[in-house]
Structure formats: structure tokens, C-alpha cells
Amino acid sequence: YELYCCMRLARTSALPAQVRDRLQGLLLPSLKAADPDDAHLDLLRLIPTPLSFGYEVVRGGLERQAERLIASQGADGGWRPSWAPWDAEAHVEWSGAITSRAIISLSAHGYVAP
């Protein structure tokens, strides 16, 4: 989860360029080692657009994750939590947030027609 925080910091416009350059250099090895099959690593969230730092480094894995996400779409057009429900109502409520995040991420990467 530190990777998510550092990537977000690297996108912060107020970050001095010298610090951003150093941070991006430190992030590259982690991006190169990113495992797209890790259930806890959401590359679509980590790299929010194709113009984002690190996109080319993780492009192949990001594309595989996008394809899996599309394939996991429910018959009703939404997405469900990947974890076992502790409460049926909470599971339904989380579906809305997960569906919203999926559509935003897929759209930002060109997988959803405008």
C-alpha cells in the first residue's frame, strides 16, 4: 500500500520537480517488479491514465488486469466485491463503489467508449 501512496505523491502538482524526479527514480524498481496477478495490486488504480508516470513500465500487466476486470463484469453490468460477504446488505452497497471505480478506471484507459 505504500506504493499507492508514493505514486499519488508523485502526481501531486505541488511536489517540487527535484523531489518528484528522485521519487520516480525510486519507484521504478517497484513498478518493474509489480505482479499483475497479485490480488492486492490494482494497476488501473495505481496508474490512473496512460499519461501517468510508470504506464509504459506496467502496460502489459495493466492490460491483463483490465481484461480480467471486464471479464468479471456481472450480467447486470456491475461488479461485485471479490471478498466473501460479511453482510449481504454491505456486499450490495460495496458493489456500487466497486462498479463506479471499475467504470472510471476502464474509461480513463480507453476501454469504455465515450
C-alpha positions as CSV (number, residue, x, y, z in Angstrom):
1,Y,0.0,0.0,0.0
2,E,3.0,2.3,0.3
3,L,3.4,2.1,-3.4
4,Y,-0.1,3.6,-3.9
5,C,0.8,6.5,-1.5
6,C,4.1,7.2,-3.2
7,M,2.6,7.1,-6.7
8,R,-0.1,9.5,-5.6
9,L,2.5,11.8,-4.1
10,A,4.5,11.7,-7.3
11,R,1.4,13.0,-9.1
12,T,0.9,15.9,-6.7
13,S,1.4,19.2,-8.6
14,A,2.8,21.0,-5.6
15,L,5.7,18.5,-5.3
16,P,9.0,20.2,-6.3
17,A,10.3,18.8,-9.5
18,Q,13.6,17.7,-7.9
19,V,11.8,15.6,-5.3
20,R,9.4,14.2,-8.0
21,D,12.3,13.1,-10.1
22,R,14.0,11.4,-7.2
23,L,10.8,9.7,-6.1
24,Q,10.1,8.5,-9.6
25,G,13.6,7.0,-9.8
26,L,13.0,5.2,-6.5
27,L,9.6,3.9,-7.7
28,L,10.8,2.4,-10.9
29,P,12.1,-0.9,-9.4
30,S,8.8,-1.4,-7.6
31,L,6.9,-0.8,-10.8
32,K,9.1,-3.2,-12.7
33,A,8.6,-5.9,-10.0
34,A,4.8,-5.3,-9.9
35,D,2.9,-8.6,-10.2
36,P,-0.3,-8.2,-12.2
37,D,-1.6,-11.4,-10.6
38,D,-1.3,-10.0,-7.1
39,A,-4.9,-9.6,-5.9
40,H,-3.9,-6.6,-3.8
41,L,-2.3,-4.7,-6.6
42,D,-4.7,-2.7,-8.8
43,L,-2.7,-1.3,-11.6
44,L,-5.6,0.6,-13.1
45,R,-5.8,2.5,-9.8
46,L,-2.1,2.8,-9.4
47,I,-1.6,4.2,-12.9
48,P,-4.8,6.2,-13.4
49,T,-4.2,7.2,-17.1
50,P,-2.0,6.2,-19.9
51,L,-0.2,9.5,-19.5
52,S,0.7,8.7,-15.9
53,F,4.2,8.0,-14.8
54,G,5.0,4.3,-14.9
55,Y,2.4,3.4,-17.5
56,E,4.8,2.0,-20.1
57,V,6.6,0.0,-17.3
58,V,3.4,-1.8,-16.3
59,R,1.4,-1.6,-19.5
60,G,1.3,-5.3,-20.2
61,G,0.2,-6.2,-16.7
62,L,-2.3,-3.3,-16.7
63,E,-3.9,-4.6,-19.9
64,R,-4.2,-8.1,-18.4
65,Q,-5.8,-6.7,-15.3
66,A,-8.2,-4.6,-17.4
67,E,-9.2,-7.7,-19.5
68,R,-9.8,-9.7,-16.3
69,L,-11.9,-6.8,-14.8
70,I,-14.0,-6.7,-18.0
71,A,-14.5,-10.5,-17.9
72,S,-15.6,-10.3,-14.3
73,Q,-18.5,-7.9,-15.0
74,G,-21.8,-9.2,-13.8
75,A,-24.8,-9.9,-16.0
76,D,-26.4,-6.7,-14.6
77,G,-23.5,-4.6,-15.8
78,G,-21.9,-4.2,-12.4
79,W,-19.0,-5.6,-10.4
80,R,-19.1,-7.3,-7.0
81,P,-16.6,-7.4,-4.2
82,S,-14.0,-10.1,-4.5
83,W,-14.2,-10.9,-0.8
84,A,-16.7,-13.1,1.0
85,P,-19.6,-11.0,2.2
86,W,-19.8,-10.4,6.0
87,D,-23.2,-8.9,5.5
88,A,-25.5,-9.2,2.4
89,E,-26.5,-5.6,2.5
90,A,-22.9,-4.3,2.8
91,H,-22.0,-6.5,-0.1
92,V,-24.6,-4.9,-2.3
93,E,-23.6,-1.4,-1.1
94,W,-19.9,-2.1,-1.9
95,S,-21.0,-3.2,-5.4
96,G,-21.9,0.4,-6.3
97,A,-18.5,1.7,-5.2
98,I,-16.6,-1.1,-7.0
99,T,-18.7,-0.6,-10.1
100,S,-18.0,3.1,-10.1
101,R,-14.3,2.6,-9.7
102,A,-14.2,0.0,-12.4
103,I,-16.0,2.2,-14.9
104,I,-13.8,5.2,-14.1
105,S,-10.6,3.2,-14.4
106,L,-11.6,1.4,-17.6
107,S,-12.8,4.7,-19.1
108,A,-9.6,6.5,-18.3
109,H,-7.6,3.8,-20.1
110,G,-9.8,3.8,-23.2
111,Y,-11.7,0.5,-22.5
112,V,-15.1,2.3,-22.4
113,A,-16.5,4.0,-25.4
114,P,-17.2,7.7,-24.8
